[in-house]
Amino acid sequence: MGMDQVHRRVRRRISGISGISGMSGISGWLGVHRAAVPALVVLLVIVVVWTVGAYGGLGYLQDASSPMAILGGLYLMLAGMGVSVVIAVVAVNYLIGHFSQSREPLDRP
């Protein structure tokens, strides 16, 4: 097998991965990695919740009227942080497993 044949097979393999039935770009990637989309969405939601929680939660604690309200708010934030960390670890673990799976090998003669 010559180098031209190897290059043609690699180009064919790359074009097959990058697009499904002529699609390319984001739609082609989504077609190939459709199973990873929910985990990516979960991670995006967790980042948004942490960002909003950092700004809104600190403001809530400053405006709390009683020590019990502050303590209750801290416990709710701690519970939310714990749950979100567990969910993020599960999502990252799934993504690592998804993207580390070996793809089918190149065509052999």
N, C-alpha and C positions, 0 to 999 in steps of 0.2 A: 504494500500500500504506500503510495507516494504522499508527499506533503500536501499536494493539491486536494487529494481525496480527504485527508484529515481535516483540512480547513473547511471544505464543503460540508462535512458532517458536523463540525463544530458550529458553523454558521446556521445550518438547518436546526440543530438542537437549540441554539440560542433564540432563533426566530420562533420556534415552537413554544419556548418558555415565555417569551415576552408578549406573545399575543395569542388569542384563541380566535380562530376563524377570521383573521385579519385585524382583530383589535390590537391596539398597542397602548402603551402608556399606563395610566392608572386603571383603566377598565381591563386591560390585559392582566395586570398584576392582581386585581381583585378577582378575576376569573380563576387564576392559578391558586391564590391564597385565600379563597373564600372562607375557609374554616378559621382563619386567624383574625378575621374582622371583629367578631364579638369581644375577644380578649383585648384588642387594641382600643375598642370603644370603651371598655371598662376602665382601662388605664387612663384614657383621656378624661373620663368622668371623675375618677379619683383625683387627678391633678386639679381639675376645676373645683371640686369640693374642698380640697385642702387649701387652695388659693382663696376661695371665698370665705372659708372658715377662719383662715388666719386674719383676714381683715374684719369680718363681721363678729367673730367670737371675741376678739380682744375688745371691740367696742361694746359688746354686751356685758362683758365682765366689768368694764369701767363704769357702766351706767346701772349696775345692779344695786338694788336698794338694801338688801339684807345679806348677812353672811351666809345664810342658808341658800339663798338664790345663787350666790357665787359658787358655793360648794356643789349645788345641784348642777349648775352649768359646767363646772369642771368635770364632774363625773360623766355627764352626757358627752362632753368632748373627748374624754378618755375612752369611753366605750366606742364612739365613732372612729377614733383613730385606730383602736385595736382591730375593729372589724375591717376598716379600709386597708390596713396593712396586710391582714390575712388574705383578703380578696386580691390585693395587688401581687402578693407572692404567688398565689395560685395562677393568676393571669400570666405573670412573667414566666413561671415554670412551664405553662402550656405553650407559650410562644417560643421558648427555648427548644422545647421538644419538637414543635412544628417546624421550625426553621433549621434544626439540625438533622432532620431526617434525610437520609441519603436519597437523592433522586435517582431515577433509573440511569444506568450507565450508557455511554455513547454506543452506537451500533458497532459491533465487532464483525469482522469478515468471517 
